[in-house]
Amino acid sequence: MKHTEDFKREAVRIALSSGLSCTRVATDLGIGKSTLAKWIVDYRPDEPGSGQQADLARENERLR
């Protein structure tokens, strides 16, 4: 299935800001965890501090 750019960007936004695990977000959206991880790399917002948010999201995922 081909997903729109908007869908991918929204998935990344949810994954980075919801506090849910990437596994949970991917399951809820009906996509694979590796697909979501790739989209996070490709579509991460280019805003100041976004790298820190991504680091925190990865650390939260690791701790879960």
C-alpha distance (Angstrom), angle and dihedral (degrees) to the residues before:
residue distance angle dihedral
M1 . . .
K2 3.79 . .
H3 3.80 114.0 .
T4 3.79 123.9 -154.6
E5 3.79 122.2 -112.7
D6 3.81 88.8 -113.7
F7 3.80 91.3 54.5
K8 3.81 91.1 50.3
R9 3.81 93.4 47.9
E10 3.80 91.5 48.1
A11 3.81 90.8 48.9
V12 3.81 89.5 53.0
R13 3.81 91.5 47.2
I14 3.80 90.8 51.8
A15 3.80 92.9 45.6
L16 3.81 93.2 50.7
S17 3.79 99.3 40.9
S18 3.81 109.2 28.5
G19 3.78 99.3 73.6
L20 3.80 89.0 -130.6
S21 3.78 121.4 125.3
C22 3.79 117.5 -97.1
T23 3.79 87.9 -119.3
R24 3.81 91.0 56.5
V25 3.82 93.6 45.5
A26 3.80 91.6 48.5
T27 3.81 92.0 48.3
D28 3.80 92.3 47.3
L29 3.81 90.7 50.9
G30 3.80 94.1 44.5
I31 3.81 95.9 -117.7
G32 3.79 133.9 114.9
K33 3.79 121.4 -93.3
S34 3.82 90.8 -123.7
T35 3.81 89.8 51.9
L36 3.80 90.7 53.2
A37 3.81 90.9 46.7
K38 3.81 90.3 53.4
W39 3.80 91.3 48.6
I40 3.81 90.0 50.9
V41 3.79 89.1 56.3
D42 3.81 92.6 44.6
Y43 3.81 100.3 40.2
R44 3.81 105.5 30.1
P45 3.81 108.7 140.6
D46 3.79 114.2 -103.7
E47 3.77 95.5 -135.0
P48 3.79 128.1 127.7
G49 3.76 110.6 -85.5
S50 3.80 94.4 17.2
G51 3.80 89.1 117.7
Q52 3.78 89.7 56.5
Q53 3.80 90.8 49.3
A54 3.78 90.4 50.7
D55 3.80 90.5 49.3
L56 3.79 89.9 51.3
A57 3.80 91.4 47.7
R58 3.81 91.0 51.1
E59 3.80 91.5 47.0
N60 3.82 91.3 49.3
E61 3.80 90.1 49.9
R62 3.79 91.2 49.2
L63 3.80 92.1 49.7
R64 3.81 91.9 50.4
